[in-house]
Every structure is written in C-alpha cells, then in structure tokens.
Amino acid sequence: MIKYLAPKITVNPGVRFGKPVIAGTRIPVDLVVGKIAGGMDISEVEKEFDLTEEEIRAALRYAADLVAGEDVSLV
C-alpha cells in the first residue's frame, strides 16, 4: 500500500522497509538530504540518482517540515 506523505514523497512497507522515498523510486529521502548535507549540489544529485530538481527539493522540504514539527525537550 503506497501512501503519499507529501508531494513527491511516498512510503510503502514493501519498499526500503517503509522509509520515505521519492515517489516512483526506491531512493530514500534521507539519502538525498544526506548527499546535499555532505556537499553535493543539486545538479550532482540529479545526475547520480536520475532525479529532477523538483524531486530533490521535495525531499528537502519534507525533511524541513519534519524538523519544524519536532519538539525538543532540554533536560
């Protein structure tokens, strides 16, 4: 069962152990975000994973939304 979590981001228990992926691929959001964080630019990620800029930006937007909704409790 495929579920859309955000535009261009899906989750399916049978794909990548249910991790969020770019829709229509098996490429996890965390991999894309990690590549950008590691210094790759968008065009490099586009080429390496055959993604569009729109898909990459969707992954970044999804990750930003997750962090924005996170509550951190300092102990």
C-alpha positions as CSV (number, residue, x, y, z in Angstrom):
1,M,0.0,0.0,0.0
2,I,1.6,3.3,-1.1
3,K,0.8,6.4,0.9
4,Y,1.8,9.9,0.0
5,L,3.4,11.8,2.9
6,A,4.0,15.0,0.9
7,P,4.1,16.0,-2.7
8,K,6.5,13.5,-4.5
9,I,7.3,11.7,-1.2
10,T,5.8,8.2,-0.6
11,V,6.0,5.4,1.9
12,N,5.3,1.7,1.3
13,P,6.0,-1.0,3.8
14,G,7.4,-3.2,0.9
15,V,9.9,-0.5,-0.3
16,R,13.0,0.3,1.7
17,F,11.5,-1.1,4.9
18,G,8.8,1.6,4.9
19,K,11.2,4.6,4.8
20,P,10.0,7.7,2.9
21,V,11.2,7.7,-0.7
22,I,11.0,9.8,-3.7
23,A,7.7,8.8,-5.4
24,G,8.2,6.2,-8.1
25,T,11.7,5.3,-7.0
26,R,13.4,3.4,-4.2
27,I,15.6,6.4,-3.4
28,P,15.2,7.3,0.3
29,V,14.6,10.9,1.4
30,D,17.4,10.6,4.0
31,L,19.9,9.6,1.3
32,V,19.1,12.7,-0.8
33,V,19.2,15.0,2.2
34,G,22.4,13.4,3.3
35,K,24.1,13.9,-0.1
36,I,23.2,17.6,-0.1
37,A,24.3,18.0,3.6
38,G,27.6,16.3,2.6
39,G,28.4,18.9,0.0
40,M,26.9,17.6,-3.3
41,D,25.0,20.2,-5.2
42,I,21.6,19.6,-6.6
43,S,22.8,19.1,-10.2
44,E,25.2,16.3,-8.9
45,V,22.4,14.6,-7.0
46,E,20.2,14.9,-10.1
47,K,22.8,13.1,-12.3
48,E,23.9,10.5,-9.7
49,F,20.3,9.3,-8.9
50,D,18.4,10.3,-12.0
51,L,16.2,12.7,-10.1
52,T,14.7,16.0,-11.0
53,E,15.4,19.2,-9.2
54,E,11.7,19.3,-8.2
55,E,12.1,15.8,-6.6
56,I,15.2,16.8,-4.7
57,R,13.6,20.0,-3.4
58,A,10.5,17.9,-2.3
59,A,12.9,15.7,-0.2
60,L,14.4,18.8,1.4
61,R,11.0,20.3,2.0
62,Y,9.8,17.1,3.6
63,A,12.8,16.9,5.9
64,A,12.4,20.6,6.8
65,D,8.8,20.0,7.7
66,L,9.7,17.1,9.9
67,V,12.2,19.2,11.8
68,A,9.9,22.1,12.1
69,G,7.3,19.9,13.7
70,E,9.7,18.4,16.2
71,D,9.5,19.3,19.8
72,V,12.9,19.2,21.7
73,S,12.9,18.9,25.4
74,L,16.0,20.0,27.2
75,V,16.7,18.0,30.3
